Every structure is written in C-alpha cells, then in structure tokens.
Amino acid sequence: MEDGDVIVLAAGEEAVDIRLPEAPSTGYRWELADPPAGVLGVAASYDELGSSGRLGGTGIRTFRLTLGALADVELRFVRRRAWEEIIVEERRVRLRVST
C-alpha cells in the first residue's frame, strides 16, 4: 500500500487486508495507530519474501481488519521501534464503502 491509497469496500464487507513492506530485523515494525470505531479487530502477521531465510531480509506485514458497521474512515499506520516514540514512516489508507 502506498500513502493515500483508497480501498473501496462493498456494503457489509466484513474484513480487509492491508499489506505493508517490512524488515523486522531492523526493529522497525508497522502498527495501526488509533483504530477507528468501525474496526472491531486487528490481527497482524508477517511473511518473508523469497526463500533465502537470511537475517535482515524483507517481507510483508499483513493487517487483517475485522469490520463492523463502517462508514468512510482513514487508517493511519506508523512504522517505529516499540521502545522508541520516534515514527520513521507513516502511511494513511482510506476505506470507502460503496453504495
């Protein structure tokens, strides 16, 4: 996902996946900041790219969002180290419900 992307959801859609590139060995990881009320649950997983298994490799962090009654909302993802307050990257994604 790129900053400013828009995802159009069908009315009543119950889940959406957001995928962001990540290199977790750096300590920097993506997190969803301040989920809006229409997001009922968030599950995150990580998949390595390729089969090298090398340390320092990159992969994809996938956020599976379980949705309730949702109006158009903006999601804010931040990349930072858990032990630091400094945000090194931010991406905003808009969820738009089609009518």
Order of alpha helices (4+ residues) and beta strands (2+ residues): beta-beta-beta-beta-beta-beta-beta
